[in-house]
Amino acid sequence: MEHPARLRLLGLGRSVAAAAAWLATCSSGAKVLLTPEEALKLAFPGAAIERRTAYLTPEQQKTAQKLSGDDEVPSALVTYYVGTKDGDLVGTAYFDTHTVRTMPETIMVVVDPAGAIARIEVLSFSEPEEYLPKPHWYEQFQGRPLDDELSMKRGIHAVTGATLTARATTDAARRVLALHKALRSTGKP
């Protein structure tokens, strides 16, 4: 198993194939709920999906860190997936692997063309199942932009018995939106 500090980089800095291989061989006993391919098909039904890679400048990394409120500077390497239908952007998907309590979780955060969260899907969860929020809890992220309300202290409701998962998911959503905003500053995605 990879070191927890490097887990977040797995989903953001590697391809779906690498993430799928990691999920399949993870020795932590992770419960795999969706493969990356299944998650992308759910996010972009009937759309063309293109894998893209971008390299953030040090300034973009610092901007993303500041916007997300994260303690760590994000990786300069960002892999993301763009869904298009009839030539129009449907959304952009990012994978984020992070530690919840002591074990990893991988989620996909889909950003709509306006820069708000379209959906969140849990791909794998290694903590006990009782720490995984019910699917309807994730719906509160839909339509949320990167602002002060995207916080457990403000607009995101906690989950009794799954507070650490709720916090980790909210932090991941902020990281993804911050990376997305940094990429948009360069004319991407």
C-alpha positions as a Markdown table, in Angstrom:
| # | Residue | x | y | z |
|---|---|---|---|---|
| 1 | Met | 0.0 | 0.0 | 0.0 |
| 2 | Glu | 1.2 | 3.5 | -0.8 |
| 3 | His | 2.1 | 6.0 | 1.9 |
| 4 | Pro | -1.0 | 8.0 | 3.0 |
| 5 | Ala | 0.7 | 11.4 | 2.1 |
| 6 | Arg | 1.0 | 10.1 | -1.5 |
| 7 | Leu | -2.5 | 8.7 | -1.8 |
| 8 | Arg | -4.1 | 11.9 | -2.9 |
| 9 | Leu | -1.7 | 12.1 | -5.8 |
| 10 | Leu | -2.8 | 8.7 | -7.1 |
| 11 | Gly | -6.2 | 9.9 | -8.4 |
| 12 | Leu | -5.1 | 13.3 | -9.6 |
| 13 | Gly | -1.7 | 12.5 | -11.1 |
| 14 | Arg | -2.1 | 9.1 | -12.8 |
| 15 | Ser | -4.4 | 7.7 | -15.5 |
| 16 | Val | -7.6 | 5.8 | -14.9 |
| 17 | Ala | -5.8 | 2.7 | -15.9 |
| 18 | Ala | -3.3 | 3.2 | -13.1 |
| 19 | Ala | -6.0 | 4.0 | -10.6 |
| 20 | Ala | -7.9 | 0.9 | -11.6 |
| 21 | Ala | -4.8 | -1.2 | -11.2 |
| 22 | Trp | -4.3 | 0.3 | -7.8 |
| 23 | Leu | -7.9 | -0.4 | -6.8 |
| 24 | Ala | -7.7 | -4.0 | -8.0 |
| 25 | Thr | -4.5 | -4.7 | -6.1 |
| 26 | Cys | -5.0 | -2.6 | -3.0 |
| 27 | Ser | -4.0 | -4.7 | 0.0 |
| 28 | Ser | -6.0 | -2.6 | 2.4 |
| 29 | Gly | -9.2 | -4.5 | 1.8 |
| 30 | Ala | -10.9 | -1.6 | 0.0 |
| 31 | Lys | -14.5 | -2.2 | -1.0 |
| 32 | Val | -14.5 | -1.3 | -4.7 |
| 33 | Leu | -17.9 | 0.2 | -5.6 |
| 34 | Leu | -17.3 | 1.4 | -9.1 |
| 35 | Thr | -14.4 | 1.2 | -11.5 |
| 36 | Pro | -13.1 | 4.4 | -13.0 |
| 37 | Glu | -14.6 | 3.5 | -16.4 |
| 38 | Glu | -18.0 | 2.8 | -14.8 |
| 39 | Ala | -17.9 | 6.1 | -12.9 |
| 40 | Leu | -17.1 | 8.0 | -16.1 |
| 41 | Lys | -19.9 | 6.4 | -18.0 |
| 42 | Leu | -22.3 | 7.4 | -15.2 |
| 43 | Ala | -21.1 | 10.9 | -15.3 |
| 44 | Phe | -21.2 | 11.3 | -19.0 |
| 45 | Pro | -23.8 | 9.0 | -20.5 |
| 46 | Gly | -23.7 | 9.0 | -24.3 |
| 47 | Ala | -20.8 | 11.5 | -24.3 |
| 48 | Ala | -17.3 | 11.2 | -25.8 |
| 49 | Ile | -14.8 | 11.1 | -22.9 |
| 50 | Glu | -11.2 | 12.3 | -23.4 |
| 51 | Arg | -8.4 | 11.8 | -20.9 |
| 52 | Arg | -6.2 | 14.9 | -20.6 |
| 53 | Thr | -3.1 | 15.8 | -18.7 |
| 54 | Ala | -2.0 | 19.2 | -17.6 |
| 55 | Tyr | 1.1 | 20.5 | -15.8 |
| 56 | Leu | 0.5 | 23.3 | -13.2 |
| 57 | Thr | 3.0 | 26.0 | -12.8 |
| 58 | Pro | 4.3 | 26.6 | -9.3 |
| 59 | Glu | 2.1 | 29.7 | -9.2 |
| 60 | Gln | -1.0 | 27.7 | -10.2 |
| 61 | Gln | -0.1 | 25.1 | -7.5 |
| 62 | Lys | 0.0 | 27.8 | -4.9 |
| 63 | Thr | -3.2 | 29.3 | -6.1 |
| 64 | Ala | -5.0 | 25.9 | -6.0 |
| 65 | Gln | -3.6 | 25.3 | -2.5 |
| 66 | Lys | -4.8 | 28.7 | -1.3 |
| 67 | Leu | -8.3 | 28.3 | -2.9 |
| 68 | Ser | -8.8 | 24.8 | -1.5 |
| 69 | Gly | -7.6 | 25.7 | 2.0 |
| 70 | Asp | -5.4 | 22.6 | 1.9 |
| 71 | Asp | -2.2 | 22.3 | 3.9 |
| 72 | Glu | -0.3 | 20.6 | 1.1 |
| 73 | Val | 0.6 | 22.0 | -2.4 |
| 74 | Pro | -1.1 | 19.9 | -5.1 |
| 75 | Ser | 0.9 | 17.9 | -7.6 |
| 76 | Ala | 1.9 | 19.7 | -10.7 |
| 77 | Leu | 0.7 | 16.8 | -12.8 |
| 78 | Val | -3.1 | 16.7 | -13.1 |
| 79 | Thr | -5.0 | 14.1 | -15.1 |
| 80 | Tyr | -8.7 | 14.8 | -15.8 |
| 81 | Tyr | -11.4 | 13.6 | -18.1 |
| 82 | Val | -13.5 | 15.8 | -20.3 |
| 83 | Gly | -17.0 | 14.7 | -21.5 |
| 84 | Thr | -18.4 | 16.3 | -24.7 |
| 85 | Lys | -21.7 | 15.6 | -26.5 |
| 86 | Asp | -22.4 | 17.0 | -30.0 |
| 87 | Gly | -19.3 | 19.2 | -29.6 |
| 88 | Asp | -20.4 | 20.8 | -26.3 |
| 89 | Leu | -18.7 | 20.4 | -23.0 |
| 90 | Val | -20.8 | 18.3 | -20.6 |
| 91 | Gly | -18.3 | 18.3 | -17.7 |
| 92 | Thr | -14.9 | 17.5 | -16.4 |
| 93 | Ala | -14.1 | 14.6 | -14.0 |
| 94 | Tyr | -11.3 | 14.3 | -11.5 |
| 95 | Phe | -10.4 | 11.4 | -9.3 |
| 96 | Asp | -9.1 | 12.1 | -5.8 |
| 97 | Thr | -7.7 | 9.4 | -3.4 |
| 98 | His | -7.3 | 10.5 | 0.1 |
| 99 | Thr | -7.2 | 9.2 | 3.7 |
| 100 | Val | -10.5 | 9.3 | 5.6 |
| 101 | Arg | -9.5 | 8.2 | 9.1 |
| 102 | Thr | -6.6 | 5.8 | 8.6 |
| 103 | Met | -7.6 | 4.1 | 5.3 |
| 104 | Pro | -8.0 | 5.4 | 1.7 |
| 105 | Glu | -11.1 | 6.4 | -0.2 |
| 106 | Thr | -11.2 | 7.2 | -3.9 |
| 107 | Ile | -13.9 | 9.5 | -5.3 |
| 108 | Met | -14.7 | 11.1 | -8.6 |
| 109 | Val | -15.8 | 14.7 | -8.6 |
| 110 | Val | -17.5 | 16.0 | -11.8 |
| 111 | Val | -17.4 | 19.7 | -12.4 |
| 112 | Asp | -20.1 | 21.2 | -14.7 |
| 113 | Pro | -19.3 | 23.7 | -17.5 |
| 114 | Ala | -20.0 | 26.6 | -15.1 |
| 115 | Gly | -17.4 | 25.4 | -12.6 |
| 116 | Ala | -19.7 | 23.9 | -10.0 |
| 117 | Ile | -20.0 | 20.3 | -8.8 |
| 118 | Ala | -22.2 | 18.2 | -10.9 |
| 119 | Arg | -21.8 | 15.0 | -9.0 |
| 120 | Ile | -19.6 | 12.9 | -6.6 |
| 121 | Glu | -19.2 | 9.2 | -6.9 |
| 122 | Val | -17.4 | 6.9 | -4.4 |
| 123 | Leu | -15.2 | 4.4 | -6.2 |
| 124 | Ser | -13.6 | 2.7 | -3.3 |
| 125 | Phe | -13.8 | 2.9 | 0.5 |
| 126 | Ser | -11.5 | 1.1 | 2.8 |
| 127 | Glu | -12.9 | 2.2 | 6.2 |
| 128 | Pro | -15.8 | 0.2 | 7.8 |
| 129 | Glu | -19.0 | 0.6 | 5.8 |
| 130 | Glu | -20.8 | 2.3 | 8.6 |
| 131 | Tyr | -18.5 | 5.3 | 8.0 |
| 132 | Leu | -19.7 | 5.7 | 4.4 |
| 133 | Pro | -22.6 | 8.2 | 4.1 |
| 134 | Lys | -25.7 | 7.2 | 2.3 |
| 135 | Pro | -25.9 | 8.2 | -1.4 |
| 136 | His | -28.4 | 11.0 | -0.9 |
| 137 | Trp | -25.9 | 12.8 | 1.4 |
| 138 | Tyr | -23.6 | 13.4 | -1.7 |
| 139 | Glu | -26.5 | 15.1 | -3.5 |
| 140 | Gln | -26.0 | 18.3 | -1.4 |
| 141 | Phe | -22.8 | 18.9 | -3.4 |
| 142 | Gln | -24.6 | 19.3 | -6.7 |
| 143 | Gly | -24.5 | 22.8 | -8.0 |
| 144 | Arg | -22.0 | 24.0 | -5.4 |
| 145 | Pro | -19.2 | 26.3 | -6.5 |
| 146 | Leu | -15.9 | 26.9 | -4.7 |
| 147 | Asp | -17.0 | 29.3 | -2.1 |
| 148 | Asp | -17.2 | 29.7 | 1.7 |
| 149 | Glu | -20.5 | 27.6 | 1.8 |
| 150 | Leu | -18.6 | 24.5 | 0.5 |
| 151 | Ser | -17.5 | 23.8 | 4.1 |
| 152 | Met | -18.6 | 21.5 | 6.9 |
| 153 | Lys | -18.9 | 24.6 | 9.0 |
| 154 | Arg | -21.4 | 26.2 | 6.6 |
| 155 | Gly | -23.4 | 24.6 | 3.8 |
| 156 | Ile | -22.4 | 20.9 | 4.0 |
| 157 | His | -24.2 | 18.9 | 6.6 |
| 158 | Ala | -22.3 | 16.5 | 8.7 |
| 159 | Val | -23.2 | 12.8 | 9.0 |
| 160 | Thr | -23.6 | 11.2 | 12.4 |
| 161 | Gly | -21.0 | 8.4 | 12.6 |
| 162 | Ala | -19.3 | 9.5 | 9.4 |
| 163 | Thr | -17.9 | 12.9 | 10.3 |
| 164 | Leu | -14.4 | 12.1 | 9.1 |
| 165 | Thr | -15.7 | 10.8 | 5.7 |
| 166 | Ala | -17.8 | 13.9 | 5.3 |
| 167 | Arg | -14.9 | 16.1 | 6.1 |
| 168 | Ala | -12.6 | 14.2 | 3.7 |
| 169 | Thr | -15.1 | 14.4 | 0.9 |
| 170 | Thr | -15.7 | 18.1 | 1.4 |
| 171 | Asp | -11.9 | 18.7 | 1.4 |
| 172 | Ala | -11.6 | 16.7 | -1.8 |
| 173 | Ala | -14.4 | 18.6 | -3.5 |
| 174 | Arg | -12.6 | 21.9 | -2.6 |
| 175 | Arg | -9.3 | 20.5 | -3.9 |
| 176 | Val | -10.8 | 19.5 | -7.2 |
| 177 | Leu | -12.7 | 22.8 | -7.7 |
| 178 | Ala | -9.5 | 24.7 | -6.9 |
| 179 | Leu | -7.5 | 22.6 | -9.4 |
| 180 | His | -10.2 | 23.1 | -12.0 |
| 181 | Lys | -10.1 | 26.8 | -11.4 |
| 182 | Ala | -6.3 | 26.9 | -11.8 |
| 183 | Leu | -6.6 | 24.9 | -15.0 |
| 184 | Arg | -9.3 | 27.3 | -16.4 |
| 185 | Ser | -6.9 | 30.2 | -15.8 |
| 186 | Thr | -4.7 | 28.6 | -18.6 |
| 187 | Gly | -7.6 | 28.1 | -21.0 |
| 188 | Lys | -8.1 | 24.4 | -20.0 |
| 189 | Pro | -10.1 | 22.2 | -19.6 |
